[in-house]
């Protein structure tokens, strides 16, 4: 169990120099994936002493509800089907990651993608990010970390083929229990840069810090390409998304960086409102 975990205010957090979970750099790293074994620091700096990821069968639920979101640039992020026609992913994924703030429009979502095959596919017809999210500021400051979430609307429902993982709003008590190791096991699943054509998952990740800007630090093994991927738990009703992978911060006091996710308290109510206003609550809508 990780010691000295705390609930903290929105203090400045220095973003790691390789905040390369942006689409442009992710695409470059993905292209260099065969050289990963020669440059372990480039790919495995976010691992906490050991690579705990395992490949999972993306044709089987809940993995089938996780997929790849593609963009005009050719880059990708991970995403989760959280309603029949709605995919949850990171807000920064909708922008070119070169600091220009230019939009990178989503094109398609491939649910349960694996080695060129997929469980279901649909086109992106619209998308939404919080009005106050600014992609340039997001690269430069931690002030808007809690806004790094967005929704992608598909041209047709995919739930019958892929399934849906609903969003679960966390409570402060649950977050404290998670930090203390006394809560549900957390699983992260996404399309990492070094295995971008296969879905990998890390089961049993610990939450190590909670911040009042609705973000958390965790120790799930993630890389470029995992941006927008879900952190979820298993409850009696099935899997529930409790957080969304966002960024990496350097840790000047320790050997490992901090992986950051936006917890579901940030986007649960906006998602419900978005579904109502967009008439996307039901499969037939």
N, C-alpha and C positions, 0 to 999 in steps of 0.2 A: 504494500500500500504506500502511496506517495505521502510523505509527511509535509506538514506546514502548508496545507492547502487553505486558501482564504477566499472570502468574498471581497472584492475590491472595487473601488470607484473607477472612474474612467481615466485613470492615469495614463500619461503618454507611454506608448509601447513602440519601441523602435522596430520597424518592419525589416525583416531580414533582407540583406542585399540581393538575395536571389528570390525576390517576390515574383517568381517566374511562373506563378500559376495563372498569369495573364495569357490570353490566347496566342499572341504572337510568339512569345518565348516558349510556350508549351508546344507549339507546332515545331519550332526549331529543335527542341529537345527530343521530341518524339521522332523526328527524322534521324537523330543521332543515337537512337536507342540501342542499336547493335554494339555500340562502343561502351555501353554502361559498365560492363565488367572491367574495363580499363580505367574508368573514372568513377570509382565508387563514391567519392565525395560529392559528385555532381548529382547523383541519383538518390543516394541513401542517407543524406545528411539529416533527413527528417525522421529516420528510424531510431528507435530508442534502445539501442544496443543489439537489436535483433529484428530481422524482417519477419513479422508475424502474419503477413498476408498469405492467403490461400486462394487458389482458383475455385470458383463456384460455378455450378451449372446454371447458366443464365436462362435456360428454358423453363426452369422451375421457380414458382413463386416462393419467397418474395423477390428473388433476384431478377425475375422477368420484368418487374415493375421499374427496375433501374435501367438506365440506358444512356446513349450518347446523344448529345445535342450538337449538331453541326452548324457552322456559320459560314457566311460569305467568304471569309478569309481562308477557309479550309481547315481552320482549327476546330477544336471540340472542347466541350465541358461535359461533366457528368450531370445527370438529372434524374428526377424521380416522378413517376406518374402518381399524382396525389388526388386527382379527380379524373373522370373518364377522358376529358379533353385537355387537362391542364398538367403541365410539367413544372416542378419546382427546381430552380437552379440558382446560381449566384448572379447578382446584378452585374458584377464586373465582367461577366462573360459576354455581355451584349455590347462590349466596347473593345476596340483595338487596344492592346496593352502597351502601346509605345508612349503613353503620356499625352497623346494628342486629344483624347476624348472622343475620337471618331467612332461612330456607331458601326458595329459588326452585326449585321442582321442575321437572325437564326433562319435556317432553311428547313431542317428536318430533325425529327426525333426517332431514333431506332431503339425500341424497347427490347431488352434482353439480347443486346448485340454480342456476337462472339464470332471472331474470325470471318467476317463478311456476311454472316447469317444473322438473323434476328427473329424475335417472336412476332413483332408487329412494327409497322412504320407509318408515320403520318407527317404531313407537311406543316410547317409553322405558318400560321395566318396572322398572328398578332402577338404582342408581348407587353409586359408591364414591369417596371421597376419603381421603387419609391421615388416620388417627385424630388425629394431632397438628396437623392444619391447623386454624387458627382464623381465620375471615373477618374478625373485628374486628382482631385482631393484624396480619393481612396488610395492612390498610389503614394501620396505624400504624407498622409496623416492617419492617425487612428481614430479621429473624431467621429467618423461616420461608419465605423465597422459594423454596427448593429443594423445598418441599412443594406448590407450586401446580400440581398435576396431578390428574386424576381420570378415571374410566372410566364410561361410560354403556352399559348393557346394553339391547339392542333385543329386541323381541318376535319377530323373525324375521331370518334371515341376509340380508345384502345384497351379499355378495361376488360372486355370479354376475353381478349387474347393474353394480355399481360398482367392483369390485376392492378389494384391500386393500393398504395400504402398511405393511409390517412396521416394527417399531422396531429401530433399530441402536444398540447400546451403544457409546459412544465410549471411546477410550483417551486417556490424557494426551498421548501422542505425537501422536495425530491432532489433538487440540485445539491443540497447539503449531504443528503444520503448518498448520492452518486459519488461525491468527492471522498466520502468516508468508506466507500467500497461496500455499502450495505443496500444497494439498489439493484435494479435490473442490469444485466450485462448489456453494454452498448456495442453495437456492430456498425462498422463503416464499410461501405461498398462503393467502388468506383472504377474508372478506367485510367489507371496510372500511366504515366508516360512510357515506362519501360515495358508495360504489358498492355498497351493501349487497345489492342484488339481482343482482349480477354478481360472478363470481369473478375476482380479480386476483392476479397473481403478480409477485414481484421475483426475478429470476434473478441469481446471482452476488453475493450479499450477503457482506460480510466479517465475520468474527468478530474483535472487537477486544480483548476481555478475557475471562479465564476466572477463576472464583472457586471456592474449595474447598467452597462450599455447593452445588455442582452446578448453578450457574447461569452464564450467559454474557451479555456485552453484545455486540450485533451492530448492523449498520447496514442491516437490511432495512427498507423503507419500510412501516410499519404504522400503523394508526389504531384508534380505538375500533371494536369489532366483530371485530377480528382476534384477540382473546383466544382462546387455545386452538388457534390455527392451527398447522400443522406447518411446521417448517424441515426440509427433507429434501435428500438427496444422491442422485445416480445412480451406482450401482455395477454390476458385471457382472450381478448378479442382479436388477437393477431398482432402483426408488426405495426409499429407507429413511429413516424419520423419525429425525432426530438431535437434535431439540430441539422445544420447545413454547413458543409465544409467551405471555408472562405480563404484563409491566408496563413502565412507562416511568419513568425517573429523570431528574431535572433535573441539568444539568451546569453548575455555577457557573464553570467555567474555560473554557468553550467555547461556540460559537454553537449547538450541537446537543445535544439531550437524548440519553440513553442508552436504547436499547430492550433489554429484558432477556428472556431465554428460559431455561426450565429444560431442561438437557441430558438426553439419554436415559439417562445413568447413574442418574438419580434414579428413573426409573419402569420401566426395562426388567425388572429382577428382580421388582418387585411385580406387573407386568403378567403375567409368566409364571406366578407363583404364583396370581394371581387367575384366570387362565384354567384352570389345573389344578383349583383348588378349586371353581370354578363350573361345571366340565365344559363349558367353552366353547372347547376347543382345536380341535374339528372342526366343520365346517359343519352336520352332522346333529345335534349335541348341542343 
